[in-house]
Structure formats: C-alpha cells, structure tokens
Amino acid sequence: MDTDLISWFQVEATAVADDRPLPVQPLLHCAESATARAGVVDLAAIQVLLPVQGLVGVARPPYAPVPAARTTEWFPACDPRTATPVEVTVTGGRDRAVTGSARALADDVARVARPVFDCRGLDVVGPEALRPPPFDDRFWNGPASDGVRMRGHLSEWTTDAIGWLSEVIADVSARLGIRAPALVTVTRA
C-alpha cells in the first residue's frame, strides 16, 4: 500500500481517569490543526497506535463502561450526506489476541459505536491487507502478523469521528483482555 505520509506525531499517554477515554479525539484535532498549517490536506487514512495495555485493569464506573459512548449524541446531528464508507483495521502486531477476539471486538464496536460507525462487515486479514506504521516495528509489537478489518460507514470523515471511534476501539479491546498496543487504521473506502 503506497501512501504519502503528510505528518506524524508521537505522544505519550499517562494514566487515564477511570471515567475518561484515551484522549485520541483531542490529539487528532491538534494534529489536524498543525498539519493544516502546511496547506490544504485531503486525508485518505489516519493511523493511531493505541496503548490498550494501559487500559487493561482500569475499573470503569457503571455509568461509563466505554467512556466515549457517553458522547454519541454529538454525531447524529450530522448531515446524512456526510456519511463516508470506511475500512477500519485493528492489529496487535505479533500478538494474535485481536484476531482471536475478532467477532466479539466487531460486535461490541458495532453495538457501542452506532450511529457514529455503522459496521457492515468483518474479515480477519493477513499482513498484506494492513497498512504498515511509519515507525520501526521494535517500537510497538510489529510486524503485524494478522488483523481485523471492519467495513462500514462513518457518520462523517473528520478527525473528531475517527478519534471517537478509536477511543471506543481502545476501551472495547481492553475490556476483551487485549494487552498489546493496537494499531488502528481508518481509511476512506
């Protein structure tokens, strides 16, 4: 998969409060603003490495088992014409826990993320179907041996929607006991 990398950001996540998601949405918003300073950008894909292992064991309160889910009402106000077909891939690198939990991951994401992400299909894929990260494999847990690909529609092609969906994927993955960093790539289909 050839791609032109336009920007790359590296941040460290400290402990997340038990009723808050990983701050992917604000990170992507800042990244978008910084990247836009270089000119008009038409993103085809966004990739984030989520430190899911830092969420395993976080005691989520009953009112916020997946904290980002509390803000789904922000997105239904979107114009239905902004819905964008996307492919979402998730891999744990050499750790096969993501594909071992593929059905549960897709079912939980579909249930929690609706109406922001309308999941319409699921495949377990090999490394040839996964976009490699822009950093050395020793940095995360790569190379990817396999992954999960979900197809569907995102309510809008924005960093807000992509960040929100990534937050949901991180929490759902941690609840399923996935303990490896998760490389999530959201691509316009």
Contacts in CASP RR format, 6 or more apart in sequence:
PFRMAT RR
TARGET T0000
AUTHOR 0000-0000-0000
METHOD contacts of the structure
MODEL  1
MDTDLISWFQVEATAVADDRPLPVQPLLHCAESATARAGVVDLAAIQVLL
PVQGLVGVARPPYAPVPAARTTEWFPACDPRTATPVEVTVTGGRDRAVTG
SARALADDVARVARPVFDCRGLDVVGPEALRPPPFDDRFWNGPASDGVRM
RGHLSEWTTDAIGWLSEVIADVSARLGIRAPALVTVTRA
1 131 0 8 1.000
1 132 0 8 1.000
3 44 0 8 1.000
3 45 0 8 1.000
3 131 0 8 1.000
5 134 0 8 1.000
6 35 0 8 1.000
6 38 0 8 1.000
6 41 0 8 1.000
6 43 0 8 1.000
7 31 0 8 1.000
7 34 0 8 1.000
7 35 0 8 1.000
7 38 0 8 1.000
8 134 0 8 1.000
8 135 0 8 1.000
9 27 0 8 1.000
9 30 0 8 1.000
9 31 0 8 1.000
9 34 0 8 1.000
10 135 0 8 1.000
11 27 0 8 1.000
13 22 0 8 1.000
13 23 0 8 1.000
13 51 0 8 1.000
13 54 0 8 1.000
15 54 0 8 1.000
16 22 0 8 1.000
16 23 0 8 1.000
16 54 0 8 1.000
16 55 0 8 1.000
16 58 0 8 1.000
18 58 0 8 1.000
18 59 0 8 1.000
18 60 0 8 1.000
18 61 0 8 1.000
18 64 0 8 1.000
19 60 0 8 1.000
19 61 0 8 1.000
19 63 0 8 1.000
19 64 0 8 1.000
19 67 0 8 1.000
20 67 0 8 1.000
21 66 0 8 1.000
21 67 0 8 1.000
21 68 0 8 1.000
21 167 0 8 1.000
21 168 0 8 1.000
21 170 0 8 1.000
21 171 0 8 1.000
22 50 0 8 1.000
22 51 0 8 1.000
22 55 0 8 1.000
22 166 0 8 1.000
22 167 0 8 1.000
22 170 0 8 1.000
22 171 0 8 1.000
24 48 0 8 1.000
24 50 0 8 1.000
24 163 0 8 1.000
24 164 0 8 1.000
24 166 0 8 1.000
24 167 0 8 1.000
24 170 0 8 1.000
25 68 0 8 1.000
25 159 0 8 1.000
25 160 0 8 1.000
25 163 0 8 1.000
25 164 0 8 1.000
25 166 0 8 1.000
25 167 0 8 1.000
27 48 0 8 1.000
27 163 0 8 1.000
28 46 0 8 1.000
28 48 0 8 1.000
28 159 0 8 1.000
28 160 0 8 1.000
28 162 0 8 1.000
28 163 0 8 1.000
28 166 0 8 1.000
29 159 0 8 1.000
29 160 0 8 1.000
31 159 0 8 1.000
32 41 0 8 1.000
32 159 0 8 1.000
35 41 0 8 1.000
43 157 0 8 1.000
43 188 0 8 1.000
44 187 0 8 1.000
44 188 0 8 1.000
45 131 0 8 1.000
45 185 0 8 1.000
45 186 0 8 1.000
45 187 0 8 1.000
45 188 0 8 1.000
46 159 0 8 1.000
46 162 0 8 1.000
46 163 0 8 1.000
46 185 0 8 1.000
46 186 0 8 1.000
47 131 0 8 1.000
47 133 0 8 1.000
47 134 0 8 1.000
47 183 0 8 1.000
47 184 0 8 1.000
47 185 0 8 1.000
47 186 0 8 1.000
48 163 0 8 1.000
48 166 0 8 1.000
48 183 0 8 1.000
48 184 0 8 1.000
49 133 0 8 1.000
49 140 0 8 1.000
49 181 0 8 1.000
49 182 0 8 1.000
49 183 0 8 1.000
49 184 0 8 1.000
50 166 0 8 1.000
50 169 0 8 1.000
50 170 0 8 1.000
50 173 0 8 1.000
50 181 0 8 1.000
50 182 0 8 1.000
50 183 0 8 1.000
50 184 0 8 1.000
51 170 0 8 1.000
51 181 0 8 1.000
52 170 0 8 1.000
52 173 0 8 1.000
52 174 0 8 1.000
52 178 0 8 1.000
52 179 0 8 1.000
52 180 0 8 1.000
52 181 0 8 1.000
52 182 0 8 1.000
53 179 0 8 1.000
53 180 0 8 1.000
53 181 0 8 1.000
54 174 0 8 1.000
55 170 0 8 1.000
55 171 0 8 1.000
55 173 0 8 1.000
55 174 0 8 1.000
56 174 0 8 1.000
56 177 0 8 1.000
56 178 0 8 1.000
56 179 0 8 1.000
57 174 0 8 1.000
58 174 0 8 1.000
60 66 0 8 1.000
60 67 0 8 1.000
60 171 0 8 1.000
60 175 0 8 1.000
63 70 0 8 1.000
64 70 0 8 1.000
65 171 0 8 1.000
65 175 0 8 1.000
66 112 0 8 1.000
66 168 0 8 1.000
66 171 0 8 1.000
66 172 0 8 1.000
66 175 0 8 1.000
67 167 0 8 1.000
67 171 0 8 1.000
68 164 0 8 1.000
68 167 0 8 1.000
68 168 0 8 1.000
68 171 0 8 1.000
69 112 0 8 1.000
69 113 0 8 1.000
69 168 0 8 1.000
71 164 0 8 1.000
72 113 0 8 1.000
72 114 0 8 1.000
72 115 0 8 1.000
72 116 0 8 1.000
74 160 0 8 1.000
75 115 0 8 1.000
75 116 0 8 1.000
75 155 0 8 1.000
75 156 0 8 1.000
75 161 0 8 1.000
75 164 0 8 1.000
76 115 0 8 1.000
76 155 0 8 1.000
78 155 0 8 1.000
78 156 0 8 1.000
82 155 0 8 1.000
82 156 0 8 1.000
82 157 0 8 1.000
83 118 0 8 1.000
83 153 0 8 1.000
83 154 0 8 1.000
83 155 0 8 1.000
83 156 0 8 1.000
84 153 0 8 1.000
84 154 0 8 1.000
84 156 0 8 1.000
84 157 0 8 1.000
84 188 0 8 1.000
85 151 0 8 1.000
85 152 0 8 1.000
85 153 0 8 1.000
85 188 0 8 1.000
85 189 0 8 1.000
86 117 0 8 1.000
86 151 0 8 1.000
86 152 0 8 1.000
86 153 0 8 1.000
86 154 0 8 1.000
86 157 0 8 1.000
86 186 0 8 1.000
86 187 0 8 1.000
86 188 0 8 1.000
86 189 0 8 1.000
87 149 0 8 1.000
87 150 0 8 1.000
87 151 0 8 1.000
87 152 0 8 1.000
87 186 0 8 1.000
87 187 0 8 1.000
87 189 0 8 1.000
88 117 0 8 1.000
88 149 0 8 1.000
88 150 0 8 1.000
88 151 0 8 1.000
88 152 0 8 1.000
88 165 0 8 1.000
88 169 0 8 1.000
88 184 0 8 1.000
88 185 0 8 1.000
88 186 0 8 1.000
88 187 0 8 1.000
89 125 0 8 1.000
89 129 0 8 1.000
89 130 0 8 1.000
89 131 0 8 1.000
89 147 0 8 1.000
89 148 0 8 1.000
89 149 0 8 1.000
89 150 0 8 1.000
89 183 0 8 1.000
89 184 0 8 1.000
89 185 0 8 1.000
89 187 0 8 1.000
90 98 0 8 1.000
90 105 0 8 1.000
90 147 0 8 1.000
90 148 0 8 1.000
90 150 0 8 1.000
90 169 0 8 1.000
90 173 0 8 1.000
90 182 0 8 1.000
90 183 0 8 1.000
90 184 0 8 1.000
91 98 0 8 1.000
91 130 0 8 1.000
91 144 0 8 1.000
91 145 0 8 1.000
91 146 0 8 1.000
91 147 0 8 1.000
91 148 0 8 1.000
91 182 0 8 1.000
91 183 0 8 1.000
92 98 0 8 1.000
92 141 0 8 1.000
92 142 0 8 1.000
92 144 0 8 1.000
92 147 0 8 1.000
92 178 0 8 1.000
92 180 0 8 1.000
92 181 0 8 1.000
92 182 0 8 1.000
92 183 0 8 1.000
93 140 0 8 1.000
93 141 0 8 1.000
93 142 0 8 1.000
93 143 0 8 1.000
93 144 0 8 1.000
93 145 0 8 1.000
93 147 0 8 1.000
93 180 0 8 1.000
93 183 0 8 1.000
94 141 0 8 1.000
94 142 0 8 1.000
94 143 0 8 1.000
94 144 0 8 1.000
94 145 0 8 1.000
95 141 0 8 1.000
95 178 0 8 1.000
95 179 0 8 1.000
95 180 0 8 1.000
96 145 0 8 1.000
96 146 0 8 1.000
97 176 0 8 1.000
97 177 0 8 1.000
97 178 0 8 1.000
97 179 0 8 1.000
97 180 0 8 1.000
98 105 0 8 1.000
98 146 0 8 1.000
98 147 0 8 1.000
98 148 0 8 1.000
98 173 0 8 1.000
98 178 0 8 1.000
98 180 0 8 1.000
98 182 0 8 1.000
99 124 0 8 1.000
99 146 0 8 1.000
99 147 0 8 1.000
99 148 0 8 1.000
101 173 0 8 1.000
101 176 0 8 1.000
101 177 0 8 1.000
101 178 0 8 1.000
102 122 0 8 1.000
102 124 0 8 1.000
102 147 0 8 1.000
102 148 0 8 1.000
103 122 0 8 1.000
104 176 0 8 1.000
105 148 0 8 1.000
105 169 0 8 1.000
105 172 0 8 1.000
105 173 0 8 1.000
105 176 0 8 1.000
106 119 0 8 1.000
106 121 0 8 1.000
106 122 0 8 1.000
106 148 0 8 1.000
106 150 0 8 1.000
108 172 0 8 1.000
108 175 0 8 1.000
108 176 0 8 1.000
109 117 0 8 1.000
109 119 0 8 1.000
109 150 0 8 1.000
109 165 0 8 1.000
109 168 0 8 1.000
109 169 0 8 1.000
109 172 0 8 1.000
110 117 0 8 1.000
110 118 0 8 1.000
110 119 0 8 1.000
110 150 0 8 1.000
112 168 0 8 1.000
112 172 0 8 1.000
113 119 0 8 1.000
113 165 0 8 1.000
113 168 0 8 1.000
115 155 0 8 1.000
116 154 0 8 1.000
116 155 0 8 1.000
116 161 0 8 1.000
116 164 0 8 1.000
116 165 0 8 1.000
116 168 0 8 1.000
117 150 0 8 1.000
117 152 0 8 1.000
117 153 0 8 1.000
117 154 0 8 1.000
117 155 0 8 1.000
117 161 0 8 1.000
117 165 0 8 1.000
117 168 0 8 1.000
118 152 0 8 1.000
118 153 0 8 1.000
119 150 0 8 1.000
119 151 0 8 1.000
119 152 0 8 1.000
120 151 0 8 1.000
120 152 0 8 1.000
120 153 0 8 1.000
121 150 0 8 1.000
121 151 0 8 1.000
121 152 0 8 1.000
122 148 0 8 1.000
122 149 0 8 1.000
122 150 0 8 1.000
122 151 0 8 1.000
123 129 0 8 1.000
123 148 0 8 1.000
123 149 0 8 1.000
123 151 0 8 1.000
124 146 0 8 1.000
124 147 0 8 1.000
124 148 0 8 1.000
124 149 0 8 1.000
125 146 0 8 1.000
125 147 0 8 1.000
125 148 0 8 1.000
125 149 0 8 1.000
126 144 0 8 1.000
126 145 0 8 1.000
126 146 0 8 1.000
126 147 0 8 1.000
127 143 0 8 1.000
127 144 0 8 1.000
127 145 0 8 1.000
127 146 0 8 1.000
129 147 0 8 1.000
129 149 0 8 1.000
130 144 0 8 1.000
130 147 0 8 1.000
130 183 0 8 1.000
130 185 0 8 1.000
131 185 0 8 1.000
131 187 0 8 1.000
132 143 0 8 1.000
132 144 0 8 1.000
133 139 0 8 1.000
133 140 0 8 1.000
133 183 0 8 1.000
137 143 0 8 1.000
140 181 0 8 1.000
140 183 0 8 1.000
141 180 0 8 1.000
141 181 0 8 1.000
144 183 0 8 1.000
151 189 0 8 1.000
152 189 0 8 1.000
154 161 0 8 1.000
154 162 0 8 1.000
154 165 0 8 1.000
154 186 0 8 1.000
155 161 0 8 1.000
157 188 0 8 1.000
162 186 0 8 1.000
165 186 0 8 1.000
166 184 0 8 1.000
166 186 0 8 1.000
169 182 0 8 1.000
169 184 0 8 1.000
170 182 0 8 1.000
173 182 0 8 1.000
END
